[in-house]
Amino acid sequence: MPSAPLLLLTVTLLATSGCSLTYQMKPRPDPMEIPGTVASPDDLKARLAAAREISSVNLRDQTLAALAGEAANSTHPELIQEALNTIVSVNLRDATAANCALQLAFKGRSDLGMNIARLIQSPNLRDQTLARLATGK
């Protein structure tokens, strides 16, 4: 470890020479945000259990919506339904169901997407989602 006077001299020389001493910590990547990462059913079940214990309704709903999306990415329809059934906000539940249905279709599982789309309570959103599933657009 350099002594304090030597360190001060080094910093002073660097500062007067036009060099800057900046250090920026780079955050470690979140494994859930790495493309191609697919959560296992056991991991999703454990995380759904944890989400159900969140006392804030809004935060719980947002967390469950995100988990439903991960379950769709992993093509686990039973976990999608479990997350959707726990979301209190009807609008968020419907939007999440539509997104999950389309995500399943994008992954080649239109059959599962149709089942999830049927859970949408809003007739307009359900029809729009089913039309997109039917046309593949």
C-alpha positions as CSV (number, residue, x, y, z in Angstrom):
1,M,0.0,0.0,0.0
2,P,1.6,3.4,-1.0
3,S,2.1,5.9,1.7
4,A,-0.3,8.9,1.9
5,P,2.3,11.5,0.7
6,L,3.2,9.3,-2.3
7,L,-0.5,8.8,-3.2
8,L,-1.1,12.5,-2.9
9,L,1.9,13.3,-5.1
10,T,0.6,10.8,-7.7
11,V,-2.9,12.2,-7.7
12,T,-1.5,15.8,-7.9
13,L,0.7,14.8,-10.9
14,L,-2.2,13.1,-12.7
15,A,-4.6,16.0,-12.1
16,T,-2.1,18.6,-13.3
17,S,-1.2,16.6,-16.4
18,G,-4.8,16.6,-17.7
19,C,-5.6,13.1,-16.7
20,S,-8.8,12.5,-14.9
21,L,-9.3,10.0,-12.2
22,T,-12.8,8.8,-12.5
23,Y,-14.1,5.4,-11.5
24,Q,-17.5,4.2,-12.4
25,M,-18.8,0.9,-11.0
26,K,-20.4,-1.2,-13.6
27,P,-23.4,-3.1,-12.2
28,R,-23.3,-6.8,-12.5
29,P,-25.9,-8.1,-15.0
30,D,-29.1,-9.5,-13.6
31,P,-29.4,-13.1,-14.7
32,M,-33.1,-12.6,-15.3
33,E,-32.3,-9.9,-17.8
34,I,-29.8,-11.8,-19.8
35,P,-31.3,-12.8,-23.2
36,G,-31.9,-16.5,-23.5
37,T,-32.2,-17.1,-19.8
38,V,-35.2,-19.3,-19.0
39,A,-36.4,-19.8,-15.5
40,S,-37.1,-23.3,-14.3
41,P,-40.6,-24.2,-13.1
42,D,-39.3,-24.7,-9.5
43,D,-37.7,-21.3,-9.5
44,L,-40.8,-19.6,-10.9
45,K,-43.0,-21.4,-8.3
46,A,-40.7,-20.2,-5.4
47,R,-40.7,-16.7,-6.8
48,L,-44.5,-16.7,-7.2
49,A,-44.8,-17.7,-3.5
50,A,-42.6,-14.8,-2.5
51,A,-44.6,-12.4,-4.7
52,R,-47.8,-13.4,-3.0
53,E,-46.4,-12.3,0.3
54,I,-45.8,-8.7,-0.8
55,S,-48.2,-6.6,1.2
56,S,-48.4,-3.6,-1.3
57,V,-51.2,-4.5,-3.8
58,N,-49.7,-2.4,-6.6
59,L,-46.2,-3.8,-6.1
60,R,-47.5,-7.4,-5.8
61,D,-49.5,-7.0,-9.0
62,Q,-46.5,-5.5,-10.9
63,T,-44.3,-8.3,-9.6
64,L,-46.8,-11.0,-10.6
65,A,-47.2,-9.5,-14.0
66,A,-43.5,-9.7,-14.5
67,L,-43.4,-13.3,-13.3
68,A,-46.3,-14.2,-15.7
69,G,-44.1,-12.8,-18.5
70,E,-41.2,-14.9,-17.4
71,A,-43.5,-18.0,-17.2
72,A,-44.6,-17.2,-20.8
73,N,-41.0,-16.9,-21.9
74,S,-40.4,-20.3,-20.3
75,T,-43.7,-21.7,-21.8
76,H,-45.2,-22.7,-18.5
77,P,-48.9,-22.0,-18.9
78,E,-49.9,-23.3,-15.5
79,L,-47.6,-20.8,-13.8
80,I,-48.9,-18.0,-16.1
81,Q,-52.5,-18.8,-14.9
82,E,-51.4,-19.0,-11.3
83,A,-49.8,-15.5,-11.5
84,L,-52.7,-14.1,-13.5
85,N,-55.2,-15.4,-10.9
86,T,-53.4,-13.6,-8.2
87,I,-53.3,-10.2,-9.9
88,V,-56.0,-7.9,-8.3
89,S,-56.1,-5.2,-11.0
90,V,-58.4,-6.4,-13.8
91,N,-56.8,-4.0,-16.3
92,L,-53.3,-5.2,-15.5
93,R,-54.4,-8.8,-15.4
94,D,-56.0,-8.5,-18.9
95,A,-53.0,-6.7,-20.4
96,T,-50.6,-9.3,-18.9
97,A,-52.7,-12.1,-20.2
98,A,-52.7,-10.6,-23.7
99,N,-49.0,-10.1,-23.6
100,C,-48.4,-13.6,-22.4
101,A,-50.7,-15.1,-25.0
102,L,-48.9,-13.3,-27.8
103,Q,-45.5,-14.2,-26.3
104,L,-46.5,-17.9,-26.2
105,A,-47.6,-17.7,-29.9
106,F,-44.3,-16.0,-30.8
107,K,-42.5,-19.0,-29.2
108,G,-44.6,-21.4,-31.4
109,R,-47.2,-22.3,-28.8
110,S,-50.3,-20.7,-30.2
111,D,-52.4,-23.4,-28.6
112,L,-51.3,-22.3,-25.2
113,G,-51.6,-18.6,-26.2
114,M,-55.3,-19.2,-27.1
115,N,-56.0,-20.7,-23.7
116,I,-54.4,-17.7,-21.9
117,A,-56.2,-15.3,-24.2
118,R,-59.6,-16.8,-23.2
119,L,-58.9,-15.6,-19.6
120,I,-59.1,-11.9,-20.7
121,Q,-62.2,-10.4,-19.3
122,S,-62.4,-7.3,-21.5
123,P,-64.3,-8.4,-24.7
124,N,-62.5,-5.9,-26.9
125,L,-59.0,-6.8,-25.7
126,R,-59.8,-10.5,-25.8
127,D,-61.1,-10.2,-29.4
128,Q,-58.0,-8.1,-30.5
129,T,-55.7,-10.7,-28.9
130,L,-57.5,-13.7,-30.4
131,A,-57.4,-11.9,-33.8
132,R,-53.7,-11.4,-33.6
133,L,-53.2,-15.0,-32.6
134,A,-55.4,-16.2,-35.5
135,T,-53.6,-14.0,-38.1
136,G,-50.1,-14.5,-36.6
137,K,-49.6,-10.7,-36.6
